[in-house]
Amino acid sequence: MQAQLPLLKITRHRGQNQYYEEPLGEGLPLRMMLIPAGRFTMGSPKDEPERTEAEGPQHEVAISQFFMGQYPVTQSQWRFVAALPQVNRELDPDPSHFKGDNRPVERVSWHEAVEFCARLTIHTDRLYRLPTEAEWEYACRAETTTPFHFGVTISTDYANYNGSNEQHGAYGPGSRGIRRGETTPVDEFKVANKYGLHDMHGNVYEWCQDYWHENYVGAPTDGSAWTEGGDSSRRIIRGGSWLNDPWYCRSAYRARNAAGDRNDDIGFRVCCSAPRTG
């Protein structure tokens, strides 16, 4: 019989959002935001600018309550977990190209992100994992239906992406912006969605559990990871990055990468199925 998880203290964030903090060392919490259960329409409508066929057909998905990291995993958090006992594979404690304790860790493969979750699970006695693709989009949208959780367009004042491209630097009614050419600290932009999540658009792509499928025909409708059929060697990445034009950063945009690749525009954030609270 599995031992009961220790009780966690749930705190209210900015009046509405709830979270708990997982201590990873002195002054190094991992803040996990409560993502409430609900239903949403996954994918993009056919009239959304720059939509791809991989984003359809739209379908309704039911999501159970879970917790998700307020930010992508940072380099200081990565170092702490990389020093924990190995489960299946070694972890480089300092893999990132763009250095900074509070910048997202990058140049980590899907397999290494899974190892991070496995070590954290053993250390905390709570089940940490990557989000499913459906959970990621649900959490990103946070009850919105627009291309971005803050509206119909995006600005480099709100997110880190390539806004300087003469042809593609603006999205919809928005204006061109700047190109930073590197990651930014995860708390650089004080723009959270309704669930209290930051950096869901841009900065680094984020690994999800699912295999790559060319579209949503036959996709699960219960929020689970889609790991039947498809291409198991390639895993879903979401959210766009510092490197990309704005349309890649849309809530519905989906891409894939080989599970073993390490790129300086891909990181991840963790999820935890709702633990007991008190």
C-alpha positions in Angstrom: 0.0 0.0 0.0 1.4 3.4 -1.0 2.2 5.7 2.0 0.0 8.7 2.4 1.6 11.9 1.1 2.3 14.6 3.8 -0.1 17.4 4.1 0.7 20.6 2.3 -0.3 24.1 3.3 -2.2 25.8 0.5 -1.8 29.6 0.3 -3.9 32.1 -1.6 -2.0 34.1 -4.2 -3.1 37.6 -5.1 -6.6 37.1 -3.6 -7.7 34.2 -5.9 -4.9 31.8 -6.9 -3.9 29.1 -4.6 -0.5 27.4 -4.4 1.9 25.5 -2.3 5.7 25.8 -2.1 8.0 22.8 -2.3 11.3 23.7 -0.6 14.3 22.7 -2.6 16.8 24.2 -0.3 17.2 27.3 1.8 15.5 30.2 0.0 14.8 28.0 -3.1 11.0 27.2 -3.2 9.3 25.6 -6.1 5.9 27.3 -6.3 3.1 25.1 -7.6 -0.1 26.8 -8.6 -3.5 25.1 -8.3 -5.1 24.5 -11.7 -8.8 23.9 -11.1 -10.8 21.1 -12.8 -12.8 22.1 -15.9 -13.5 21.7 -19.6 -12.1 23.6 -22.5 -12.0 23.6 -26.3 -8.5 22.4 -27.3 -7.0 23.6 -30.6 -7.5 26.7 -32.7 -10.4 27.9 -34.8 -9.9 27.8 -38.5 -9.9 31.6 -38.7 -7.1 32.1 -36.2 -4.2 33.9 -37.9 -1.2 31.6 -38.7 -3.1 28.5 -37.6 -1.6 25.2 -38.7 -3.5 22.0 -39.5 -1.8 20.3 -36.5 -4.0 22.5 -34.2 -7.2 20.8 -35.3 -9.8 19.6 -35.2 -10.9 21.5 -32.1 -12.4 19.2 -29.5 -13.6 19.5 -25.9 -11.4 18.1 -23.2 -12.2 17.5 -19.5 -9.3 18.3 -17.1 -8.9 17.1 -13.5 -7.5 19.4 -10.9 -3.7 19.5 -10.7 -0.8 21.7 -9.7 1.7 23.3 -12.1 4.9 25.2 -11.6 4.3 29.0 -11.6 7.5 29.3 -13.8 9.6 27.1 -16.0 12.2 25.2 -13.9 15.1 27.5 -13.2 18.8 26.8 -13.3 19.1 27.0 -9.5 16.2 24.5 -9.1 17.8 22.2 -11.7 21.1 22.2 -9.8 19.4 21.2 -6.6 17.6 18.3 -8.1 20.6 17.3 -10.3 22.5 16.7 -7.0 19.9 14.2 -5.7 20.5 10.5 -6.2 20.3 9.2 -9.7 17.2 7.2 -10.8 17.7 6.3 -14.4 20.3 8.6 -15.9 22.9 11.2 -15.0 22.1 14.9 -15.1 24.5 17.7 -16.0 24.2 20.2 -13.1 24.9 23.2 -15.5 23.6 22.4 -19.0 22.3 25.8 -20.0 23.7 28.0 -22.7 22.4 31.3 -21.2 23.6 31.3 -17.6 21.6 32.7 -14.7 20.2 31.2 -11.5 16.7 32.6 -12.2 16.7 31.9 -15.9 15.0 28.8 -17.2 17.1 25.8 -17.5 17.6 24.8 -21.2 19.6 22.4 -23.3 17.9 19.5 -21.4 16.4 16.6 -23.3 12.9 15.2 -22.7 14.5 12.2 -21.0 16.5 14.4 -18.7 13.3 16.4 -17.8 11.7 13.1 -16.9 14.7 12.2 -14.8 14.3 15.5 -13.0 10.7 14.6 -12.2 11.6 11.2 -11.0 14.3 12.5 -8.6 12.0 15.2 -7.3 9.2 12.6 -6.7 11.5 10.4 -4.5 12.8 13.5 -2.7 9.4 14.9 -1.8 7.2 11.7 -1.7 4.9 13.5 -4.2 4.3 12.5 -7.8 6.0 15.1 -10.0 5.8 14.8 -13.8 5.7 16.7 -17.1 2.3 18.1 -18.1 0.2 16.4 -20.7 -0.3 18.4 -23.8 -4.0 19.0 -23.0 -3.1 20.1 -19.4 -0.5 22.5 -20.8 -2.9 24.2 -23.2 -5.7 24.3 -20.6 -3.4 25.9 -18.0 -2.0 28.3 -20.6 -5.4 29.5 -21.8 -6.7 29.8 -18.2 -10.4 30.1 -19.4 -9.6 32.3 -22.4 -10.2 31.5 -26.1 -8.0 34.2 -27.7 -4.6 33.3 -29.3 -2.8 34.4 -26.1 -4.0 34.4 -22.6 -3.8 38.2 -22.5 -5.7 38.8 -25.7 -5.7 38.7 -29.5 -2.1 39.8 -29.9 1.3 39.8 -28.0 4.0 42.4 -27.2 7.6 42.1 -26.3 6.7 44.1 -23.3 4.8 41.0 -22.1 6.9 38.1 -23.3 10.3 37.1 -24.7 10.1 36.3 -28.4 11.5 37.6 -31.7 9.5 40.8 -32.3 11.9 42.4 -34.8 11.3 40.3 -37.9 10.2 42.7 -40.6 7.6 40.3 -42.0 6.6 38.3 -39.0 7.5 40.4 -35.9 3.9 41.5 -35.3 0.9 39.3 -34.8 -2.7 40.3 -35.7 -3.4 43.9 -34.7 -0.1 44.1 -32.7 3.1 46.0 -33.5 6.7 44.8 -34.0 8.9 44.8 -31.0 12.5 43.8 -30.1 14.6 40.7 -30.3 16.5 39.9 -27.1 18.3 36.9 -28.6 18.5 35.0 -25.3 16.4 33.8 -22.4 15.2 36.1 -19.6 14.7 35.5 -15.9 11.4 33.7 -15.3 10.0 36.6 -13.3 11.1 39.3 -15.8 7.5 40.0 -17.0 4.9 40.7 -14.3 2.1 39.3 -16.4 0.4 36.2 -15.1 -2.6 34.5 -16.4 -5.8 33.8 -14.4 -4.2 30.8 -12.8 -1.1 32.7 -11.7 1.2 31.2 -14.3 4.1 33.2 -15.9 6.1 32.8 -19.1 3.6 30.5 -20.8 4.2 32.5 -24.1 7.8 32.7 -25.2 11.2 32.5 -23.3 11.6 28.7 -23.7 9.5 25.9 -25.3 8.3 23.4 -22.7 8.4 19.6 -22.9 5.1 17.7 -22.6 4.6 14.0 -22.1 2.8 13.2 -25.3 4.0 11.5 -28.5 3.8 13.6 -31.7 0.6 13.2 -33.8 0.0 15.2 -37.0 -3.4 16.4 -35.8 -6.0 15.8 -33.1 -8.0 13.1 -34.9 -8.5 10.4 -32.2 -7.0 12.5 -29.4 -8.0 11.7 -25.8 -10.7 13.9 -24.3 -9.9 13.3 -20.6 -6.7 15.3 -20.4 -4.4 12.2 -20.4 -1.2 12.0 -22.3 -1.5 10.7 -25.9 1.0 7.9 -26.0 -0.7 5.5 -28.4 0.1 5.7 -32.1 2.0 8.7 -33.4 5.8 9.1 -33.3 7.2 8.0 -29.9 10.7 9.3 -30.8 9.4 12.9 -30.9 7.7 14.6 -28.0 5.4 17.7 -27.9 6.9 21.1 -27.1 4.6 24.1 -26.3 4.7 27.9 -25.8 7.3 29.2 -28.3 10.6 30.7 -27.3 13.0 33.7 -27.3 14.0 32.5 -30.8 10.6 32.5 -32.5 8.2 34.8 -34.2 5.1 35.7 -32.2 2.7 33.2 -33.9 4.7 30.3 -32.5 3.9 31.5 -29.0 0.1 31.1 -29.3 -1.8 29.0 -26.8 -2.8 26.5 -29.5 0.5 26.2 -31.3 2.1 22.8 -31.1 5.5 21.5 -32.2 7.7 18.5 -31.7 11.3 17.7 -31.0 13.3 14.5 -30.8 13.2 13.3 -27.2 17.0 13.2 -27.0 17.7 16.7 -28.3 19.1 19.4 -26.2 18.4 22.9 -27.5 18.9 26.3 -26.0 15.2 27.3 -26.6 13.6 24.3 -24.8 13.0 23.9 -21.1 10.1 22.6 -19.1 7.9 23.1 -16.1 6.6 20.4 -13.7 3.1 19.3 -12.6 1.9 17.4 -9.6 -1.5 15.6 -9.4 -3.4 17.3 -6.6 -1.9 16.2 -3.3 -3.7 16.1 0.1 -3.9 19.5 1.6 -4.6 20.9 5.0 
